[in-house]
């Protein structure tokens, strides 16, 4: 589920701890990327493995769908268990009033 779709059902999304953490990570990585996309591959290859994994975790975090109504929660829970992640730690988002 995209951020846009998630915002449609959770009007307090941008105020959540999870959203703010992901946005801060996104801005930090954006500031480190080379200005032109041409050298990106060489730059990525040169990153230390721990930093590369940190960077690759960002698009995963931004695209992982754990919204129960979509039927994806089981896969998200399996991934969370595999990496020892407590997905409830960021608080609960409220459903947008209709």
Protein Blocks (a to p, Z undefined) as FASTA:
>chain_A
ZZklmmmmmmklmmpmklmmmmmmmmmmmmmpcfblklmmmmmmmpcfklmmmmmmmmmm
mmoccbfknopmmmmmmmmmmnopafklnopaddddZZ
